[in-house]
Amino acid sequence: MPHKHMECSAAWWFLAAVSLLANFASPAYADTLSTSWPQTQSDLKADSNVHFGTLANGMRFAIMRNATPPGQAAIRFRIGSGSLEENDNQQGLAHVLEHMAFKGSTHVAEGEMIRILQRKGLAFGPDTNAHTSYDETVYALDLPEVDADTVSTGLMLMRETASELTLDAGALDRERGVILSEERLRDTPQYRAGLGIMNSLLAGRRATMRPPIGKADIISKAPVDLVRDYYRANYRPDRATLVVVGDIDPAAMELEIRQRFDDWKSAGPAPAQPDPGTLETKGESTDVLVVPGGMTNIQIAWTRPYDAAPDMFAKRRTQLIEDLGLMVLKRRVSILASKADAPFISAGVGSEDLLDSAHVVLIAANSEPDKWQAALTAIDQEQRRIQKFGVAQAEIDREILEYRSALQAAAAGAATRTTTDIASMLASSVDDNQVFTSPAEDLSLFETITNGVTAAEVNQALQHAFSGNGPQLVLQTAQSPQGGAETVRQVYDASKTIAVSPPSGAADVAWSYTHFGEPGAVVERRAVDDLGLTMVRFSNGVRLTVKPTKLRANEVLVREDIGRGRLDLPRDRPAPIWASPAVALSGVNAMDYQDIQKALTANIVGIDFSVGDSSFKFDGRTRPEDLATQLQLMTAYTSDPAYRPEAFKRVQQAYLNGIDQYQSTPGGVVGRDLGGLVHSGDPRWTFPDRAQLSAARPEDFEALFRPAVSSGPIDITIVGDVTVDDAIRLTAETFGALPPRSEMAPSNDRGDVNFPAANNKPVLQTHSGRADSAAAIAGAPIGDLLSDLPRSFTANVAVQIFQNRLIDQFRIAEGASYALEGDVNLSRELPGFGYAYFYVETDPAKIARFYALVDEVADDLSSHDVSPDELARAREPIIETLKHQRQGNEYWIEYLRGAQTDQRRLDRIRDNLSGYDKVTAGDIREFAAAYFSPEKFWKFEVLPAAVR
């Protein structure tokens, strides 16, 4: 049952405390034999819209017809085996085998699988992918069409994976470098911290000895026979589950599944299950985890043995009661984090069955490096406070109300859940060995469980939660404190001597921003019939564009664009653009952020603020019944903003706490610096350094955002499950009632923004991470998007062809990189500005080869026409991806920005699909000759400091 309510996404991404699931999203050990579906051993009802079955050979399948979006399907093929099933000399080979599934089989030659799928419109990565975890390997195909041939091809490839992989020794040797490149890519401070914390919590369990990436020396040297041994032993029908969801006939699909998979036989008897180990018994313990380049985090945890009992009503009830209590504690520490004198930047509380190895209850806080002592003291005292004095009934009722609202929204929108989401959730339920219940059933279970729940029962559950192995303290830090773990223990002991007092009761808060004046009058209204749009202008200058859709039941997206964004900011000095999340966290004058959350507990609303190239943006996601409140919330932030210093300081410290992570990997440096470099060092796109972050003041934050938000022109876009008349009426009562704002004058000002000049000697940066890891970029200026729409279509296809060739040679043939991509960024806001680039992460010694290959591909594309097949393999995935995107409200909310005043934006929507069909091989050659000649490339590389 999901728990999601008032969203503030961009404002919270950096504030999250350590999430164990972020790095280890899959359970580690369970009975991997697929003997039966969980509902056969449960009193819970599985979703009746899903057809569950089992073949005679033991393979399970789940089929569901779902027409959102229409004409598409998703396949998930799960093997219940991962790194835990590896022998000591096979560590990493489950993941190696996943890679080899794309390297040839009985009926598909090496190198052909991806090409087959590209011809069907599937893009490698977004639509064709796989992952290996501790106890599973999952292969995923998102089919853009459901014609018989496409569906049959998808099932054929899954059947090949099941038992027909050739596992050629030469192909394995070529792939080793790719896998080692992936190992380097994933070896980040965040990963090392997560692994260290998990190993501390799960001491004694096998999971601590079997990270899925494995050991580099085994990946480098293991003979192919060891991979074959793992394949024969673990890829077997009684460990397999096939999920197919989409716009298909379930009966026909079952028939084809049976025809393809009935003959699959296990290669031998099932191997013995490895010893999962025994969770180490611990009392109070302290540990220090030193992670260079990492953030500072302190946590207190309790563990107890994992409950492997079947998924039953009673088990879910027990977990929900515990969750309710922990939600209260989470809210308490969140309120503490928002105060001006907060002892930590952010904190999180929760529980989970971590890797099916232990049940973990955790309270954690992110802090400034020299203030972990205060953070530890605070979370200790809040934990002891709730354990001693418990929760109040009003607190429980609030959590129930918020949880119920989220479940009601999910149930109301169940009919238009996306095919890919359902397929992934079904596969996840198999991994968790849980009954796949419908959103309506989730709501019904929740109502049954929470009916009559008392604070006393929740308090009893909390006593149990804070029992077992613990408290276990782990300090994650870039540099160990003097005295190490003993110092941590002393701080904890000192905190425990301080008596805790009962929590103070919080008064109820009512939402006070319901009236903004007389509703605005509509002075202009016109329809764009072919796109289903209505465009309105109010007497105060506010513009509204409405796009009613039935793409997602019970979903409405709202965007407010104000002013000219970065283009209105100073170009001669840094400004704290990075502090934009503090706008939402500041709340409004009459209510801080926590009061807003409390007042709107029963509503599904969201608030997020960001800075774009040509506007300041508020975004929200709501449901039809809460649209009025959503618009009131955004209007309040626009007309009565607060810009609280404590919110600014919180964001500032979060950035300072995490900034070293960027420097620790080549990808981090690229992510930090590329925006500024491709805009020729313009400070409006340049990420601040530590000194600039530290020097920024709250008054700078307010001075930056208040003038634009309070007086800039307003453009509202509403997309989703709403009528035009309702959208106009509710906007008139909110934004339309504000004082007049001047209209934005048309402008072709590009703000002197230019792509950097070509260079023979690359721009060089260094990172502080591994000496065997580097990154490189080759980019070229193209121009903006809207001034030449045909060029934009050609650019996307040309870059895709270019990327395919780089992958074919540098990744597949040479095994030199896992991370290699091309992209096009043509501005819709800056006239004349746009570029294409090609990016790789690889060994430093191979950077020169990457540059040489870029030149070779550029020369060839500008000299010769591509084949019809190569053109189709690049173009079809782009078209199919667009078709899929157009079936979501997010596409429309993004593309309709500025459409009232710029007709070209509507033309772009109209021509988005047909424009690609018109791209020819000759267009590609001419484009490459004009933009991709080697002397026009700008180059940027990131090398390890030791290599430099």
LOROGU-477731 format. One record per residue (C-alpha): x, y, z; residue in one letter. Coordinates in steps of 0.001 Angstrom, whole numbers, padded with zeros to 6 digits, always signed. Example, Ala and Ser with C-alpha at 12.3 -4.5 7.8 and 13.67 -1.06 7.14 Angstrom:
% LOROGU-477731
+012300-004500+007800A+013670-001060+007140S
//
This chain:
% LOROGU-477731
+000000+000000+000000M+001675+003213-001092P+002128+006176+001170H+002299+009357-000855K+000654+012653-000136H+001674+016275-000435M+004636+016311-002762E+007574+018702-002783C+009848+016649-005015S+012674+018970-005961A+012656+020451-002497A+013210+017079-000878W+015515+015137-003169W+018581+016232-001267F+016945+016141+002164L+016165+012441+002294A+017869+010506+005016A+019620+007245+004218V+017245+004931+002404S+018306+001333+002518L+016107+000579-000440L+017816+003194-002581A+020854+000999-003092N+019416-002452-002476F+015965-002589-003944A+015501-006314-003948S+015245-008989-001279P+018242-011204-000837A+016990-014587+000138Y+013758-016462-000149A+012472-019768-001351D+013258-019226-005021T+011227-022155-006337L+008039-020891-007994S+005842-023664-006656T+002644-021647-006326S+001289-018131-006287W+001228-016408-002856P-002564-016102-002881Q-002902-019889-002692T-001449-019714+000823Q-003149-016494+001895S-006482-015119+003043D-005928-012058+000834L-007604-011710-002552K-005421-011222-005599A-006413-008625-008191D-009187-010255-010211S-008075-008429-013352N-004890-010491-013452V-004928-014024-014807H-002458-016169-012854F-001319-019570-014009G+001375-022219-013786T+002707-024459-016543L+003279-028156-016029A+007023-027525-015830N+006535-025135-012887G+006887-021803-014679M+004391-019248-013436R+002766-016589-015576F+000575-013545-014936A-001401-011826-017687I-003418-008630-017458M-005230-006678-020131R-004573-002964-019727N-005129-000325-022390A-003193+002573-020869T-001614+003507-023158P-003516+001770-025964P-001715-000527-028373G+001269-001274-026102Q+002447-004087-023855A+005143-004854-021298A+006919-008146-020631I+008837-008993-017477R+010679-012315-017286F+011913-013041-013762R+014360-015737-012806I+014318-016348-009048G+018075-016512-008812S+020745-013884-008311G+024043-013365-006560S+023059-015436-003520L+023044-018563-005629E+026643-018031-006768E+029392-020300-005536N+032512-018676-004124D+034235-018881-007524N+031193-017422-009328Q+030819-014079-007522Q+029504-011630-010098G+028595-014255-012688L+024822-013972-012190A+025203-010400-013421H+027616-011490-016144V+024990-013962-017350L+022413-011164-017532E+024744-009295-019894H+025336-012443-021948M+021604-012849-022518A+021982-010091-025129F+024982-011791-026788K+023513-014576-028860G+021321-017643-028560S+020233-020658-030591T+017966-018670-032911H+019399-015140-032535V+022947-014438-033650A+025308-012379-031512E+024632-008699-032045G+021172-009232-033548E+018918-009075-030495M+019160-005300-030052I+018814-004732-033793R+015684-006886-033954I+014138-004847-031167L+015193-001514-032677Q+013395-002437-035887R+010308-002993-033741K+010706+000473-032213G+012332-000479-028892L+015199+001664-027654A+018099-000084-025914F+017916+000972-022267G+014497+002629-021945P+012541-000250-023538D+015024-003133-023429T+016758-003767-020164N+017534-006150-017324A+018794-006124-013770H+020423-008609-011418T+019972-008465-007662S+020535-010748-004732Y+017801-013254-005419D+016505-012416-008876E+017351-011534-012439T+014641-009691-014365V+014491-009058-018117Y+012194-006292-019341A+010737-005449-022736L+008307-002573-023275D+006606-003257-026596L+005443-000161-028507P+002982-002199-030588E+000876-005279-029916V+000652-006697-033408D+001158-010447-033540A+004710-010237-034863D+005971-007785-032219T+004426-009701-029322V+005662-013003-030716S+009155-011587-031083T+009159-010437-027467G+008090-013849-026192L+010584-015572-028489M+013438-013552-026997L+012361-014412-023459M+012215-018093-024425R+015708-017845-025866E+016896-016361-022595T+015333-019195-020628A+017478-022009-021997S+018969-021208-025411E+021826-018795-024677L+025003-019809-026509T+027390-018251-023970L+030260-018046-026431D+033734-017674-024895A+034735-014939-027337G+031562-012975-026660A+032216-013260-022926L+035744-011922-023337D+034409-008929-025262R+031820-008225-022588E+034148-008392-019566R+035336-004822-020094G+031746-003566-020271V+030881-005211-016945I+034041-003923-015271L+033126-000466-016577S+029726-000839-014938E+031417-001841-011694E+033465+001367-011794R+030395+003429-012654L+028434+002152-009662R+031312+002472-007183D+030186+005804-005751T+030284+007129-002176P+026532+006552-001967Q+026946+002927-003016Y+029822+002286-000625R+027890+003882+002224A+024788+001841+001523G+026796-001374+001298L+028619-000634+004543G+025414+000152+006419I+023716-002958+005075M+026654-005160+006040N+026561-003723+009551S+022820-004306+009972L+022810-007780+008411L+025958-009133+010005A+025916-012921+009853G+023670-013144+006789R+024851-014389+003388R+023718-011153+001745A+026723-009354+003229T+029023-011631+001217M+027257-011493-002130R+026867-007992-003594P+025486-008532-007113P+028329-006728-008884I+030669-009446-007621G+034466-009468-007630K+036506-007817-010356A+039101-010573-010557D+036410-013209-011102I+034683-011075-013737I+038037-010602-015469S+039219-014206-015427K+036356-016643-014886A+036182-019275-017657P+032955-019378-019597V+032204-022829-018188D+031519-021273-014777L+028900-019019-016373V+027391-022017-018133R+027310-023942-014851D+025381-021128-013176Y+023021-020902-016148Y+022201-024614-016193R+021741-024800-012437A+019601-021718-011873N+017704-020837-015060Y+014953-023377-014677R+011179-023183-015117P+010383-023749-011441D+012277-020529-010676R+010761-018493-013498A+007808-016122-013718T+006604-014442-016910L+004500-011274-016645V+002672-009839-019661V+000542-006700-019312V-000961-004588-022055G-003543-004112-024740D-003728-007832-025462I-006195-010734-025354D-005326-012705-022184P-006668-015986-023554A-004638-015721-026747A-001597-014675-024734M-001864-017677-022443E-002052-019959-025467L+001118-018475-026952E+002934-018657-023608I+002064-022323-023330R+003154-023000-026895Q+006520-021326-026351R+007400-022375-022816F+005766-025785-022270D+008811-027566-023693D+011297-025836-021386W+012924-028452-019167K+015371-028044-016322S+018931-029089-017155A+019169-031120-013952G+017891-031425-010407P+017418-028258-008404A+020636-027240-006664P+020738-027151-002895A+019863-023810-001409Q+022935-022048+000010P+023064-021406+003739D+021488-017959+004257P+023380-017464+007505G+022035-016378+010874T+021463-012802+011874L+024099-011868+014415E+022709-011173+017869T+023671-007713+019034K+023001-005488+021988G+023880-001842+021904E+026637-001259+019344S+028440+001608+017660T+030263+001747+014363D+031906+004423+012223V+031741+004089+008454L+034298+006298+006740V+033302+007122+003157V+035584+009672+001463P+033462+012086-000556G+030313+010994+001216G+027740+012839+003306M+027497+012902+007090T+024721+010739+008457N+023958+009268+011853I+021490+006449+012409Q+020047+004294+015158I+018615+000932+014127A+017029-002158+015582W+016901-005500+013779T+015070-008716+014352R+014824-011929+012303P+012909-011739+009049Y+009396-013181+009142D+009101-015507+006142A+005473-016435+006886A+002986-016160+003985P+001424-012813+003122D-001720-012741+005261M-004166-010140+006528F-002834-010431+010068A+000746-009891+008888K-000198-006787+006925R-002175-005487+009885R+000788-005869+012222T+003050-004020+009797Q+000570-001195+009219L+000105-000599+012943I+003884-000351+013325E+004052+001937+010283D+001490+004317+011762L+003582+004776+014868G+006752+005311+012878L+004952+007833+010666M+004200+009897+013748V+007868+009791+014736L+008867+010708+011185K+006576+013714+011257R+007963+014820+014608R+011569+014789+013404V+010535+016448+010135S+009025+019313+012128I+012225+019499+014148L+014285+019709+010929A+012275+022702+009713S+012985+024867+012766K+015447+027728+012695A+017768+026014+015200D+017367+022509+013763A+019999+020014+014991P+020104+018281+011604F+019404+018984+007938I+016864+016220+007478S+015765+013022+009138A+013899+009901+008190G+012161+007096+010040V+010857+003790+008758G+011006+000034+008751S+011459-002614+006123E+012236-006263+005568D+015758-005647+004307L+016761-008203+001664L+014536-010800+003338D+017375-011085+005854S+016113-009004+008762A+013342-006651+009772H+014969-003257+010294V+013587-000249+012150V+015649+002857+011476L+015845+006504+012453I+018527+008482+010629A+019572+012093+010205A+021743+013981+007734N+023826+016641+009424S+026649+019063+008888E+029991+017259+009259P+030768+018852+012629D+027254+018613+014051K+026561+014891+014040W+026670+014960+017855Q+023648+017268+018008A+021871+015182+015391A+022467+011975+017339L+021281+013580+020554T+018117+014839+018880A+017072+011587+017206I+017875+009616+020358D+015693+011851+022470Q+012822+011862+019992E+012956+008058+019829Q+012998+007746+023604R+010227+010338+023885R+007865+008362+021679I+008846+005087+023333Q+008195+006446+026819K+005152+008644+026290F+003710+007149+023128G+001612+008832+020465V-001611+010768+020824A-004808+009611+019177Q-004941+012853+017206A-001528+012086+015723E-002648+008628+014654I-005860+009995+013182D-003866+012462+011101R-001642+009726+009653E-004690+007586+008884I-006412+010496+007155L-003387+011238+004983E-002800+007580+004159Y-006471+007104+003293R-006422+010064+000903S-003499+008560-000998A-005193+005161-001242L-008468+006717-002356Q-006648+008580-005104A-004891+005388-006201A-008166+003462-006302A-009897+006186-008281A-007092+006193-010839G-006653+002433-011048A-008358+002082-014437A-005646+004134-016142T-002516+002842-014458R+000190+002480-017063T+001075-000893-018487T+004752-000588-017581T+003944+000355-013982D+001608-002608-013533I+004103-005028-015071A+006874-003820-012794S+004617-003951-009727M+003587-007500-010573L+007223-008545-010911A+008011-006802-007631S+005190-008639-005855S+006721-011915-007018V+010076-010825-005656D+008465-009938-002319D+006336-013117-002339N+003265-010965-001752Q-000280-011221-003016V-000841-008735-005831F-003864-006855-004512T-005814-004236-006424S-005861-000559-005380P-009518-000982-004393A-008631-003976-002230E-005727-002031-000686D-008166+000695+000319L-010647-001840+001702S-007928-003587+003720L-006770-000255+005069F-010259+000712+006203E-010721-002659+007890T-007363-002493+009642I-007633+001107+010834T-011257+000941+011943N-011030+001421+015684G-007233+001524+015892V-006199+003162+019154T-003117+004970+020287A-002589+002259+022892A-002305-000410+020196E+000108+001692+018183V+002192+002387+021270N+002430-001320+021975Q+003644-001863+018401A+006298+000800+018902L+007601-000973+021981Q+008082-004051+019832H+009643-002034+017008A+012382-000732+019290F+013360-004192+020482S+015559-006975+019231G+019131-006317+018144N+020014-002795+019090G+020181+000039+019355P+022806-000135+016611Q+024495+003205+015945L+026313+003906+012681V+027998+007208+011911L+028683+007673+008201Q+031284+010351+007656T+034032+011406+005295A+036536+011525+008151Q+036370+009558+011368S+036060+011591+014563P+038923+011408+017005Q+038313+008359+019125G+036234+006657+016447G+033311+004510+017576A+034111+005129+021229E+033437+008840+020734T+030076+008032+019143V+029216+005810+022093R+030130+008535+024583Q+027889+011074+022841V+025053+008556+022874Y+025585+007728+026535D+025545+011410+027412A+022303+011890+025532S+020666+009026+027378K+021301+010731+030705T+019024+013586+029657I+015445+012926+030696A+012809+013377+028012V+009549+015207+028575S+006141+014543+027035P+005602+016007+023575P+003722+019273+023423S+000375+019063+021712G+000071+020869+018412A-002972+022988+017714A-005164+022303+014730D-004452+024438+011696V-007013+025527+009113A-006190+026368+005497W-006633+030117+005304S-005944+030924+001641Y-009355+030415+000122T-010250+033892-001139H-008081+036204-003247F-010641+038783-004304G-013284+038993-006989E-012897+036301-009684P-011120+037553-012757G-013018+038234-015953A-012196+036368-019136V-011285+038856-021855V-010145+036362-024472E-011017+032728-025125R-010190+030588-028121R-010102+026916-028948A-007413+024931-030762V-009683+022143-031850D-007168+019802-033490D-005161+019590-030253L-008099+019737-027841G-006918+022969-026219L-008676+026013-024826T-006698+029203-024340M-007889+031968-022044V-006636+035389-020987R-008013+037097-017888F-008408+040809-017382S-005379+040938-015059N-003132+039494-017775G-002973+035938-016453V-003090+033359-019255R-004569+029871-018956L-004209+026898-021287T-006425+023885-020607V-006007+020407-022094K-008688+018009-020793P-007637+014363-021112T-008708+010935-019938K-005157+009621-020143L-005008+009135-016355R-008201+008888-014381A-008336+011157-011336N-005120+013014-012228E-004685+016718-012926V-001332+018426-013500L-000921+022160-012972V+002024+024318-013994R+002534+028007-013332E+005202+029795-015367D+006250+033228-014125I+008484+035744-015853G+011583+034846-017877R+013528+032595-015514G+017289+032540-015977R+017056+035100-018771L+015960+037691-016221D+018847+036963-013838L+022196+038774-013730P+024764+037349-016138R+027803+038946-014548D+027765+037284-011113R+026547+034100-009408P+023052+034073-007947A+021655+031442-005527P+019497+029729-008141I+020371+026480-006388W+018293+027643-003387A+015028+027313-005356S+013836+024322-003247P+013713+026673-000259A+010856+028590-001890V+008483+025675-001349A+010014+024776+002039L+009476+028359+003241S+005708+028097+003096G+003738+031332+002969V+003469+034287+005323N+000508+033029+007314A+001601+029372+007405M+004940+027629+007391D+005493+024473+005377Y+004604+022150+008259Q+001361+024025+008929D+000440+023768+005251I+000982+020028+005350Q-001142+019738+008470K-003949+021903+007142A-004085+019973+003866L-003740+016489+005318T-006866+015211+003594A-006005+016708+000220N-003870+015347-002607I-001903+018422-003621V+001706+019243-004418G+004037+022194-004603I+007402+022312-006296D+009395+025349-007394F+012210+025444-009933S+014019+027811-012269V+013887+027233-016017G+015660+028981-018849D+012663+031176-019580S+010432+031014-016503S+010198+030447-012779F+007961+027422-012312K+005539+026113-009722F+004311+022563-010391D+001598+020530-008742G-000162+017200-009139R-003658+016739-007790T-007021+015077-008366R-010205+016693-009706P-011816+017122-006294E-008729+018920-004967D-008028+021137-007976L-009470+024187-006219A-007135+023631-003268T-004179+023027-005589Q-004758+026361-007321L-005226+028089-003977Q-001916+026652-002782L-000024+027860-005848M-001709+031266-005729T-000768+031637-002067A+002887+030917-002847Y+002729+033446-005667T+000925+036269-003878S+002078+035858-000275D+005486+034106-000260P+007575+033911+002908A+011249+033212+001957Y+012108+032055+005463R+015821+032192+006352P+015675+028805+008091E+014461+027143+004881A+017288+028757+002925F+019892+027679+005486K+018557+024149+005453R+018939+023897+001680V+022332+025572+001855Q+023623+023063+004407Q+022218+020148+002433A+024206+021232-000605Y+027343+021801+001461L+026928+018371+003032N+026683+016666-000354G+028929+018732-002601I+031996+016525-002185D+030108+013620-003735Q+030245+015332-007114Y+034035+015407-007026Q+034363+011716-006171S+033413+010296-009588T+033873+011417-013201P+030122+011289-013757G+029618+013513-010717G+032005+016126-012088V+030263+016037-015470V+026853+016396-013834G+028099+019331-011778R+030050+021228-014454D+028571+020455-017868L+025692+022945-017641G+028011+025850-017051G+030580+024746-019620L+028145+024326-022520V+026812+027815-021752H+030385+029187-021985S+030684+029762-018256G+027527+031858-017894D+026894+031949-014098P+023168+031417-014630R+023888+027818-015631W+026993+027222-013511T+026884+025112-010352F+028355+026963-007362P+031524+025881-005611D+031809+025484-001844R+032917+029063-001318A+029976+030459-003279Q+027541+028232-001409L+028967+029257+001948S+028941+032961+001108A+025278+033097+000073A+022911+034801+002523R+019148+034488+003150P+018637+038041+001929E+020263+037077-001410D+017723+034279-001708F+014775+036585-001138E+016176+039328-003368A+016549+036840-006200L+013089+035290-006169F+010673+037789-004633R+010614+040355-007473P+010062+037787-010204A+007468+035701-008352V+005562+038713-007045S+005337+040720-010239S+006226+038602-013271G+003658+037645-015935P+001774+034440-015108I+000984+031606-017508D-001072+028676-016141I-001350+025275-017817T-003823+022635-016606I-003814+019146-018097V-005741+016054-017109G-009063+014829-015786D-010822+018199-015739V-013413+020101-017725T-012589+023365-019448V-015293+025251-017583D-014106+024008-014185D-010499+024908-014984A-011487+028427-016080I-013779+029008-013092R-011239+027817-010513L-008402+029763-012120T-010558+032897-012227A-011160+032545-008469E-007441+032263-007715T-004869+033565-010189F-007501+035568-012044G-008286+037482-008856A-004738+038751-008341L-003764+042355-009109P-002906+043005-012776P+000462+041932-014077R+002140+043243-017164S+002373+040983-020181E+005758+039759-021253M+006945+041492-024383A+008047+039181-027201P+011812+038855-027262S+014478+037156-029312N+017078+037943-026677D+019371+034975-026224R+021142+036720-023382G+024526+036348-025087D+024421+032610-024440V+026700+030643-026719N+027999+027116-027008F+031794+027055-026484P+034140+027174-029447A+035671+024012-030877A+038963+022976-029277N+041810+020647-030172N+042872+020371-026538K+039933+019241-024380P+038769+021218-021379V+040182+019215-018476L+038803+018606-015008Q+039822+016022-012423T+037978+013840-009955H+039125+012388-006650S+037906+008855-007223G+039333+005708-008752R+042391+005925-010966A+040847+003584-013554D+037810+005748-014253S+037434+008760-016551A+034806+010526-018644A+034830+012363-021948A+032385+014421-023997I+032470+015556-027599A+029815+018149-028456G+028867+020356-031351A+026583+023411-031705P+023376+022894-033697I+020957+025773-033088G+017635+026133-031357D+014606+023914-031830L+011785+026181-032956L+013483+028171-035705S+013985+025083-037868D+011662+022226-036967L+012790+019886-039799P+016374+020267-038603R+015351+019213-035104S+013905+015939-036394F+017000+015223-038439T+019229+016058-035466A+017536+013514-033222N+017757+010746-035800V+021366+011578-036710A+022460+011540-033075V+020712+008220-032533Q+022548+006712-035515I+025808+008166-034229F+025158+006702-030763Q+024274+003284-032189N+027567+003184-034069R+029572+004200-031003L+027853+001506-028953I+028388-001120-031646D+032109-000423-031790Q+033259+001001-028461F+030974-000991-026168R+030082-004186-028010I+033108-004859-030234A+035819-003387-028014E+034207-003835-024581G+035553-000444-023539A+032573+001096-021755S+029251+000429-020095Y+028087+004064-020065A+027989+005541-023561L+025256+007794-024854E+024400+010568-027271G+021849+013310-026795D+020432+016441-028413V+019542+019566-026446N+017956+022157-028723L+016616+025069-026749S+012982+026115-027042R+013801+029259-025078E+017153+030622-026316L+017131+031589-029998P+020071+030051-031816G+021214+027902-028892F+021346+024130-028967G+023848+021328-029217Y+024443+017601-029564A+026960+015629-027538Y+028394+012139-027078F+029417+010997-023623Y+031429+008056-022330V+032806+006780-019044E+035785+004500-019537T+039378+003809-018561D+041594+006908-018909P+043786+005087-021410A+040832+004683-023763K+039747+008331-023939I+041910+008969-027015A+040324+006000-028770R+036859+007406-028021F+037733+010748-029592Y+039209+009003-032633A+036073+006897-033028L+033866+010002-032799V+035864+011511-035656D+035619+008306-037704E+031849+008106-037323V+031465+011801-038113A+033539+011476-041274D+031626+008451-042474D+028184+009919-041800L+029062+013078-043701S+030442+011093-046659S+028023+008191-047119H+024302+007574-046910D+023171+005285-044121V+021324+002131-045115S+017522+001955-044925P+017858-000553-042077D+020177+001669-040047E+017887+004639-040586L+014866+002622-039477A+016636+001251-036371R+017354+004809-035254A+014055+006402-036226R+011507+003805-035095E+012421+003869-031371P+012205+007678-031414I+008734+007588-032969I+007475+004885-030650E+008857+006679-027603T+007012+009824-028657L+003786+007898-029146K+004153+006576-025624H+004950+010003-024165Q+001923+011582-025840R-000241+009177-023843Q+000802+010854-020601G-000246+014182-019114N+003410+015046-018471E+004053+015372-022210Y+001314+017965-022621W+002181+020011-019541I+005734+020300-020867E+005048+020983-024528Y+002281+023540-023965L+004597+025964-022180R+004394+029313-024006G+002032+027986-026668A-000357+030940-026398Q+002247+033403-027610T+004366+031209-029897D+002528+029334-032642Q+005645+027300-033423R+005192+025348-030216R+001831+024092-031428L+003354+023240-034799D+005981+021210-032999R+003275+019153-031295I+001405+018659-034569R+004504+017617-036513D+006224+015611-033797N+005486+012232-035367L+005208+013021-039061S+008397+015064-038978G+010488+011983-038279Y+008922+010042-041139D+010226+012674-043553K+013888+012316-042526V+015903+010674-045323T+019389+009203-045590A+020386+012262-047604G+019205+014525-044788D+021426+012623-042355I+024487+012968-044601R+023896+016703-045129E+023307+017264-041414F+026467+015401-040443A+028499+017380-042997A+027138+020658-041642A+027435+019989-037901Y+029555+016913-037206F+032802+017547-039017S+035653+016708-036595P+037017+020254-036483E+033691+021512-035055K+033685+019362-031911F+034178+020847-028465W+035729+018340-026054K+035647+017967-022297F+037199+015235-020198E+037443+014317-016547V+040510+012383-015464L+041523+010999-012081P+043817+013412-010286A+046577+010796-010124A+046534+010274-013895V+046632+013999-014601R
//
